[in-house]
Amino acid sequence: MATIVGGKGSFMLAAHDTKYKMSKVEIGRPAPGPNDVAIDIVFCGMCHSDLHCVNGDWAVGKYPIAPGHEIAGVVRAVGDKAAGSFKVGEKVAVGCMVHSCMECELCKQGLEQHCPKMCQTYSSMFPKDCDHDDCADTWTNGGYSTDITVHQRFVFKVPEGMPLETAGPLCCAGVTTYSPLARHIKGKENMTVGVVGFGGLGMMAVKIAKAMGAKVTVFGRSEAKKADAEALGADFAVMTDEAVIGSLGRTFDCILDTVAVHHEINGIISTLKAYTGVLVLIGGIPQPYAMAGFPMIFNGTRVEGSLIGGCALTQEMLDFCHAHKISPEIEIIHAKDAEAVLHKLNDSSAGAKRFVIRSETLKEM
Protein backbone atom coordinates (compact mmCIF):
# COMPACT_ATOMS: atom_id res chain seq x y z
CA MET A 1 0.00 0.00 0.00
CA ALA A 2 0.96 3.70 0.00
CA THR A 3 4.46 4.40 1.28
CA ILE A 4 6.07 7.63 2.44
CA VAL A 5 9.63 7.43 1.12
CA GLY A 6 12.02 8.62 3.79
CA GLY A 7 9.24 8.38 6.37
CA LYS A 8 9.54 6.95 9.84
CA GLY A 9 7.66 4.72 12.24
CA SER A 10 7.07 1.58 10.16
CA PHE A 11 9.33 -1.20 8.99
CA MET A 12 9.32 -3.42 5.93
CA LEU A 13 11.27 -6.51 4.94
CA ALA A 14 12.57 -5.42 1.57
CA ALA A 15 14.36 -6.97 -1.40
CA HIS A 16 17.05 -4.76 -2.89
CA ASP A 17 17.77 -6.69 -6.09
CA THR A 18 16.97 -9.96 -7.87
CA LYS A 19 19.14 -12.08 -5.55
CA TYR A 20 16.53 -12.45 -2.77
CA LYS A 21 18.63 -10.60 -0.20
CA MET A 22 16.10 -9.26 2.32
CA SER A 23 16.69 -6.64 5.01
CA LYS A 24 14.72 -4.38 7.33
CA VAL A 25 14.03 -0.87 6.01
CA GLU A 26 12.27 1.94 7.86
CA ILE A 27 9.48 3.70 5.97
CA GLY A 28 6.43 5.80 6.68
CA ARG A 29 2.80 4.80 6.23
CA PRO A 30 0.15 7.51 5.84
CA ALA A 31 -2.40 8.26 8.53
CA PRO A 32 -5.83 6.97 7.54
CA GLY A 33 -7.84 9.22 5.25
CA PRO A 34 -11.64 9.45 5.53
CA ASN A 35 -12.20 6.09 3.78
CA ASP A 36 -9.17 4.26 5.15
CA VAL A 37 -8.44 1.55 7.66
CA ALA A 38 -5.05 1.51 9.39
CA ILE A 39 -3.98 -2.04 10.20
CA ASP A 40 -1.29 -3.47 12.45
CA ILE A 41 -0.14 -6.51 10.49
CA VAL A 42 0.08 -9.73 12.51
CA PHE A 43 0.74 -12.24 9.73
CA CYS A 44 1.61 -12.14 6.03
CA GLY A 45 1.74 -15.20 3.81
CA MET A 46 4.44 -15.72 1.20
CA CYS A 47 3.15 -16.26 -2.34
CA HIS A 48 4.87 -17.44 -5.52
CA SER A 49 4.03 -14.01 -6.95
CA ASP A 50 6.40 -12.50 -4.37
CA LEU A 51 9.20 -14.56 -5.87
CA HIS A 52 8.42 -13.44 -9.42
CA CYS A 53 8.36 -9.80 -8.32
CA VAL A 54 11.70 -10.03 -6.55
CA ASN A 55 13.67 -12.14 -9.02
CA GLY A 56 12.75 -10.20 -12.14
CA ASP A 57 10.55 -12.84 -13.80
CA TRP A 58 7.75 -10.28 -14.17
CA ALA A 59 10.09 -7.38 -14.98
CA VAL A 60 8.86 -5.28 -12.05
CA GLY A 61 12.31 -3.85 -11.41
CA LYS A 62 11.40 -1.69 -8.39
CA TYR A 63 13.76 -1.78 -5.41
CA PRO A 64 13.76 -1.71 -2.46
CA ILE A 65 10.38 -3.39 -2.35
CA ALA A 66 8.38 -5.28 0.26
CA PRO A 67 6.22 -7.98 -1.35
CA GLY A 68 3.29 -9.60 0.39
CA HIS A 69 -0.41 -9.63 -0.47
CA GLU A 70 -1.66 -12.20 2.03
CA ILE A 71 -2.15 -9.84 4.94
CA ALA A 72 -4.00 -10.37 8.22
CA GLY A 73 -4.02 -8.05 11.18
CA VAL A 74 -5.91 -5.90 13.62
CA VAL A 75 -7.52 -2.52 13.00
CA ARG A 76 -5.57 0.27 14.71
CA ALA A 77 -7.52 3.29 13.43
CA VAL A 78 -10.31 4.12 10.98
CA GLY A 79 -11.25 7.17 8.95
CA ASP A 80 -14.57 8.96 9.51
CA LYS A 81 -16.32 7.34 6.53
CA ALA A 82 -14.97 3.89 7.38
CA ALA A 83 -16.08 3.99 11.01
CA GLY A 84 -19.48 2.55 10.17
CA SER A 85 -17.93 -0.58 8.67
CA PHE A 86 -14.85 -1.23 10.79
CA LYS A 87 -13.89 -0.71 14.41
CA VAL A 88 -10.61 -0.57 16.28
CA GLY A 89 -9.49 -4.01 17.42
CA GLU A 90 -11.36 -5.87 14.68
CA LYS A 91 -9.56 -8.70 12.84
CA VAL A 92 -9.24 -8.01 9.12
CA ALA A 93 -7.45 -9.18 6.00
CA VAL A 94 -6.10 -7.57 2.83
CA GLY A 95 -5.38 -9.31 -0.46
CA CYS A 96 -3.77 -8.51 -3.77
CA MET A 97 -5.16 -5.02 -4.42
CA VAL A 98 -5.60 -1.85 -2.40
CA HIS A 99 -7.31 0.59 -4.76
CA SER A 100 -9.19 1.05 -8.04
CA CYS A 101 -11.19 3.83 -9.66
CA MET A 102 -14.36 2.45 -8.01
CA GLU A 103 -16.43 4.18 -10.71
CA CYS A 104 -16.03 2.24 -13.97
CA GLU A 105 -18.39 -0.52 -15.13
CA LEU A 106 -15.93 -3.20 -14.04
CA CYS A 107 -15.79 -1.82 -10.51
CA LYS A 108 -19.58 -1.50 -10.42
CA GLN A 109 -19.81 -5.18 -11.43
CA GLY A 110 -17.52 -6.21 -8.58
CA LEU A 111 -14.59 -6.85 -10.91
CA GLU A 112 -12.19 -4.37 -9.34
CA GLN A 113 -9.26 -6.64 -10.19
CA HIS A 114 -9.79 -5.83 -13.88
CA CYS A 115 -10.15 -2.05 -13.44
CA PRO A 116 -7.56 -0.25 -15.61
CA LYS A 117 -6.67 1.81 -12.52
CA MET A 118 -6.42 -1.13 -10.13
CA CYS A 119 -3.55 -0.62 -7.68
CA GLN A 120 -1.77 -3.74 -6.47
CA THR A 121 -0.79 -4.18 -2.85
CA TYR A 122 2.83 -4.00 -3.92
CA SER A 123 4.67 -2.83 -7.05
CA SER A 124 1.99 -0.43 -8.41
CA MET A 125 2.55 3.31 -8.56
CA PHE A 126 0.18 4.84 -6.03
CA PRO A 127 -2.23 7.26 -7.75
CA LYS A 128 -2.76 10.95 -7.10
CA ASP A 129 -5.99 12.38 -5.69
CA CYS A 130 -6.59 9.38 -3.45
CA ASP A 131 -6.16 11.11 -0.07
CA HIS A 132 -2.41 10.44 0.03
CA ASP A 133 -0.65 12.68 -2.45
CA ASP A 134 2.48 12.49 -0.26
CA CYS A 135 2.65 8.87 -1.45
CA ALA A 136 1.69 9.47 -5.10
CA ASP A 137 4.07 8.33 -7.84
CA THR A 138 5.92 5.99 -5.50
CA TRP A 139 5.38 2.26 -5.69
CA THR A 140 3.30 0.40 -3.16
CA ASN A 141 4.92 -1.85 -0.59
CA GLY A 142 3.07 -4.85 0.72
CA GLY A 143 2.57 -7.03 3.74
CA TYR A 144 6.15 -7.90 4.57
CA SER A 145 5.82 -4.96 6.94
CA THR A 146 4.60 -3.96 10.36
CA ASP A 147 1.50 -2.02 9.31
CA ILE A 148 -0.50 -0.79 6.34
CA THR A 149 -3.21 1.75 5.50
CA VAL A 150 -5.87 0.64 3.01
CA HIS A 151 -9.12 1.98 1.56
CA GLN A 152 -12.02 0.28 3.33
CA ARG A 153 -13.35 -1.28 0.11
CA PHE A 154 -10.28 -3.50 -0.04
CA VAL A 155 -10.30 -4.57 3.61
CA PHE A 156 -12.12 -7.80 4.50
CA LYS A 157 -13.64 -8.98 7.74
CA VAL A 158 -12.13 -12.16 9.13
CA PRO A 159 -15.01 -14.45 10.19
CA GLU A 160 -15.32 -15.00 13.91
CA GLY A 161 -13.31 -18.07 14.85
CA MET A 162 -11.13 -18.20 11.72
CA PRO A 163 -7.44 -18.39 12.68
CA LEU A 164 -5.84 -15.09 11.70
CA GLU A 165 -2.78 -16.79 10.25
CA THR A 166 -4.91 -18.54 7.60
CA ALA A 167 -6.97 -15.51 6.57
CA GLY A 168 -4.20 -13.79 4.60
CA PRO A 169 -3.33 -16.75 2.35
CA LEU A 170 -7.04 -17.24 1.64
CA CYS A 171 -7.15 -13.70 0.20
CA CYS A 172 -4.71 -14.85 -2.49
CA ALA A 173 -4.71 -18.62 -3.04
CA GLY A 174 -8.24 -18.94 -1.73
CA VAL A 175 -9.93 -16.35 -3.93
CA THR A 176 -7.76 -17.20 -6.95
CA THR A 177 -9.23 -20.70 -6.99
CA TYR A 178 -12.66 -19.84 -5.57
CA SER A 179 -13.37 -17.27 -8.28
CA PRO A 180 -13.42 -19.60 -11.34
CA LEU A 181 -15.05 -22.38 -9.33
CA ALA A 182 -17.82 -19.99 -8.27
CA ARG A 183 -18.38 -19.10 -11.95
CA HIS A 184 -18.39 -22.62 -13.34
CA ILE A 185 -19.12 -25.11 -10.52
CA LYS A 186 -20.81 -23.67 -7.45
CA GLY A 187 -24.52 -24.43 -7.17
CA LYS A 188 -24.49 -27.05 -9.92
CA GLU A 189 -24.91 -30.81 -9.56
CA ASN A 190 -22.71 -33.66 -10.85
CA MET A 191 -19.79 -31.40 -11.77
CA THR A 192 -16.29 -32.68 -12.47
CA VAL A 193 -13.16 -30.62 -11.87
CA GLY A 194 -9.56 -31.21 -12.88
CA VAL A 195 -6.67 -29.50 -11.10
CA VAL A 196 -3.25 -29.26 -12.75
CA GLY A 197 -0.57 -29.03 -10.11
CA PHE A 198 -0.79 -29.71 -6.39
CA GLY A 199 1.10 -26.86 -4.78
CA GLY A 200 -0.49 -24.13 -2.68
CA LEU A 201 -3.05 -23.15 -5.33
CA GLY A 202 -3.77 -26.74 -6.32
CA MET A 203 -4.45 -27.85 -2.78
CA MET A 204 -6.86 -24.95 -2.24
CA ALA A 205 -8.61 -25.74 -5.54
CA VAL A 206 -9.18 -29.34 -4.45
CA LYS A 207 -10.55 -28.35 -1.04
CA ILE A 208 -12.90 -25.69 -2.43
CA ALA A 209 -14.13 -27.80 -5.36
CA LYS A 210 -14.85 -30.73 -3.03
CA ALA A 211 -16.77 -28.42 -0.70
CA MET A 212 -18.87 -27.33 -3.70
CA GLY A 213 -19.79 -30.97 -4.28
CA ALA A 214 -17.64 -31.64 -7.34
CA LYS A 215 -15.75 -34.81 -8.21
CA VAL A 216 -12.07 -33.79 -8.43
CA THR A 217 -9.04 -35.22 -10.23
CA VAL A 218 -5.51 -33.88 -9.74
CA PHE A 219 -3.16 -33.96 -12.73
CA GLY A 220 0.52 -34.41 -11.89
CA ARG A 221 3.81 -35.01 -13.71
CA SER A 222 4.41 -38.16 -11.64
CA GLU A 223 2.75 -40.06 -8.81
CA ALA A 224 4.80 -38.21 -6.18
CA LYS A 225 1.74 -36.35 -4.82
CA LYS A 226 -0.85 -39.05 -5.46
CA ALA A 227 -1.25 -40.02 -1.79
CA ASP A 228 -1.61 -36.37 -0.72
CA ALA A 229 -4.30 -35.74 -3.34
CA GLU A 230 -6.19 -38.90 -2.45
CA ALA A 231 -6.05 -37.93 1.24
CA LEU A 232 -8.20 -34.91 0.31
CA GLY A 233 -10.68 -37.11 -1.56
CA ALA A 234 -9.39 -36.45 -5.08
CA ASP A 235 -8.50 -38.90 -7.83
CA PHE A 236 -5.07 -38.63 -9.42
CA ALA A 237 -3.85 -38.85 -13.02
CA VAL A 238 -0.34 -38.65 -14.44
CA MET A 239 -0.43 -36.21 -17.36
CA THR A 240 2.03 -38.21 -19.47
CA ASP A 241 0.14 -41.50 -19.10
CA GLU A 242 -1.67 -41.68 -22.46
CA ALA A 243 -3.92 -44.56 -21.39
CA VAL A 244 -5.14 -42.71 -18.32
CA ILE A 245 -5.65 -39.45 -20.21
CA GLY A 246 -7.51 -41.36 -22.91
CA SER A 247 -9.85 -42.85 -20.34
CA LEU A 248 -10.74 -39.33 -19.16
CA GLY A 249 -11.90 -38.06 -22.56
CA ARG A 250 -14.77 -35.53 -22.41
CA THR A 251 -14.90 -35.80 -18.61
CA PHE A 252 -14.33 -32.38 -17.07
CA ASP A 253 -16.58 -29.37 -16.74
CA CYS A 254 -13.64 -27.26 -15.58
CA ILE A 255 -9.88 -27.70 -15.30
CA LEU A 256 -7.89 -25.25 -13.19
CA ASP A 257 -4.26 -25.02 -14.28
CA THR A 258 -2.38 -23.76 -11.22
CA VAL A 259 1.20 -24.41 -12.34
CA ALA A 260 3.45 -21.33 -12.21
CA VAL A 261 6.20 -22.55 -14.57
CA HIS A 262 6.06 -23.28 -18.28
CA HIS A 263 4.58 -26.71 -19.04
CA GLU A 264 2.76 -28.77 -21.67
CA ILE A 265 -1.04 -28.48 -21.66
CA ASN A 266 -2.13 -29.95 -25.02
CA GLY A 267 -2.45 -33.44 -23.54
CA ILE A 268 -5.36 -32.53 -21.27
CA ILE A 269 -7.45 -30.65 -23.84
CA SER A 270 -9.31 -33.83 -24.86
CA THR A 271 -10.43 -34.41 -21.26
CA LEU A 272 -12.72 -31.34 -21.31
CA LYS A 273 -16.36 -31.60 -22.25
CA ALA A 274 -16.94 -30.17 -25.73
CA TYR A 275 -17.85 -26.46 -25.70
CA THR A 276 -19.11 -26.47 -22.11
CA GLY A 277 -15.85 -27.57 -20.50
CA VAL A 278 -13.34 -24.80 -19.81
CA LEU A 279 -9.60 -24.72 -19.12
CA VAL A 280 -8.85 -21.91 -16.65
CA LEU A 281 -5.31 -20.56 -16.48
CA ILE A 282 -4.39 -19.12 -13.07
CA GLY A 283 -0.69 -19.98 -12.77
CA GLY A 284 0.70 -16.64 -13.98
CA ILE A 285 3.29 -17.77 -16.54
CA PRO A 286 4.99 -14.98 -18.52
CA GLN A 287 5.92 -17.23 -21.47
CA PRO A 288 3.33 -18.01 -24.16
CA TYR A 289 1.56 -21.36 -23.98
CA ALA A 290 2.09 -23.65 -26.96
CA MET A 291 -1.50 -24.56 -27.82
CA ALA A 292 -2.10 -26.76 -30.85
CA GLY A 293 -4.97 -25.54 -33.01
CA PHE A 294 -6.39 -28.84 -34.25
CA PRO A 295 -6.90 -30.46 -30.82
CA MET A 296 -8.71 -27.31 -29.66
CA ILE A 297 -10.89 -27.25 -32.78
CA PHE A 298 -11.79 -30.94 -32.73
CA ASN A 299 -12.43 -30.97 -29.00
CA GLY A 300 -14.40 -27.71 -28.87
CA THR A 301 -12.06 -26.34 -26.21
CA ARG A 302 -12.68 -23.15 -24.23
CA VAL A 303 -9.78 -21.41 -22.50
CA GLU A 304 -9.94 -18.48 -20.08
CA GLY A 305 -7.67 -16.63 -17.73
CA SER A 306 -8.75 -15.78 -14.21
CA LEU A 307 -7.33 -13.11 -11.92
CA ILE A 308 -8.03 -13.34 -8.17
CA GLY A 309 -11.56 -12.00 -7.46
CA GLY A 310 -13.38 -8.75 -6.77
CA CYS A 311 -13.98 -7.32 -3.31
CA ALA A 312 -17.44 -8.78 -2.71
CA LEU A 313 -16.34 -12.19 -3.97
CA THR A 314 -13.30 -12.15 -1.68
CA GLN A 315 -15.51 -11.62 1.37
CA GLU A 316 -17.84 -14.35 0.08
CA MET A 317 -14.86 -16.69 -0.23
CA LEU A 318 -13.72 -16.04 3.34
CA ASP A 319 -17.22 -16.77 4.63
CA PHE A 320 -17.48 -19.92 2.47
CA CYS A 321 -14.12 -21.26 3.63
CA HIS A 322 -15.00 -20.60 7.25
CA ALA A 323 -18.37 -22.34 6.89
CA HIS A 324 -16.73 -25.38 5.27
CA LYS A 325 -13.65 -25.39 7.54
CA ILE A 326 -11.29 -24.87 4.59
CA SER A 327 -7.81 -23.56 5.28
CA PRO A 328 -4.38 -23.75 3.65
CA GLU A 329 -1.57 -25.80 5.12
CA ILE A 330 0.72 -23.24 6.75
CA GLU A 331 3.95 -22.85 8.67
CA ILE A 332 4.54 -19.69 10.68
CA ILE A 333 8.08 -18.34 10.34
CA HIS A 334 10.32 -15.59 11.70
CA ALA A 335 10.90 -12.69 9.32
CA LYS A 336 14.61 -13.54 9.13
CA ASP A 337 13.69 -16.87 7.46
CA ALA A 338 11.76 -15.29 4.59
CA GLU A 339 14.86 -15.10 2.41
CA ALA A 340 15.36 -18.86 2.70
CA VAL A 341 11.70 -19.45 1.81
CA LEU A 342 12.08 -17.43 -1.39
CA HIS A 343 14.88 -19.80 -2.36
CA LYS A 344 12.60 -22.76 -1.62
CA LEU A 345 9.90 -21.26 -3.82
CA ASN A 346 12.46 -20.78 -6.56
CA ASP A 347 13.69 -24.38 -6.53
CA SER A 348 10.19 -25.83 -6.02
CA SER A 349 11.04 -27.41 -2.67
CA ALA A 350 8.41 -25.48 -0.68
CA GLY A 351 5.64 -27.96 -1.52
CA ALA A 352 1.99 -27.10 -0.98
CA LYS A 353 2.61 -25.48 2.38
CA ARG A 354 2.09 -21.72 2.75
CA PHE A 355 4.82 -20.00 4.75
CA VAL A 356 3.45 -17.17 6.88
CA ILE A 357 5.62 -14.43 8.38
CA ARG A 358 4.87 -13.41 11.97
CA SER A 359 5.16 -9.68 11.46
CA GLU A 360 6.27 -8.74 14.97
CA THR A 361 9.53 -10.63 14.38
CA LEU A 362 10.51 -8.04 11.75
CA LYS A 363 11.31 -5.62 14.56
CA GLU A 364 13.83 -8.14 15.95
CA MET A 365 15.99 -8.12 12.82
ZIGI-V671376 format. One record per helix or strand. SS is the DSSP state (@ for helix, = for strand). FROM is the first residue (numbers start at 0). TO is the last residue. If there is no record, write none. Layout:
SS | FROM | TO
SS | FROM | TO
//
This chain:
= | 3 | 3
= | 9 | 14
= | 21 | 27
= | 35 | 44
@ | 47 | 54
= | 64 | 64
= | 70 | 77
@ | 79 | 81
= | 90 | 93
= | 96 | 98
@ | 104 | 107
@ | 111 | 113
= | 118 | 119
= | 124 | 124
= | 138 | 138
= | 144 | 144
= | 146 | 150
@ | 151 | 153
= | 155 | 156
@ | 163 | 183
= | 191 | 195
@ | 199 | 210
= | 214 | 219
@ | 225 | 230
= | 234 | 237
@ | 241 | 246
= | 251 | 251
= | 253 | 256
@ | 265 | 270
= | 271 | 271
= | 277 | 280
@ | 292 | 298
= | 301 | 304
@ | 310 | 322
= | 329 | 332
@ | 334 | 345
= | 353 | 357
@ | 358 | 363
//
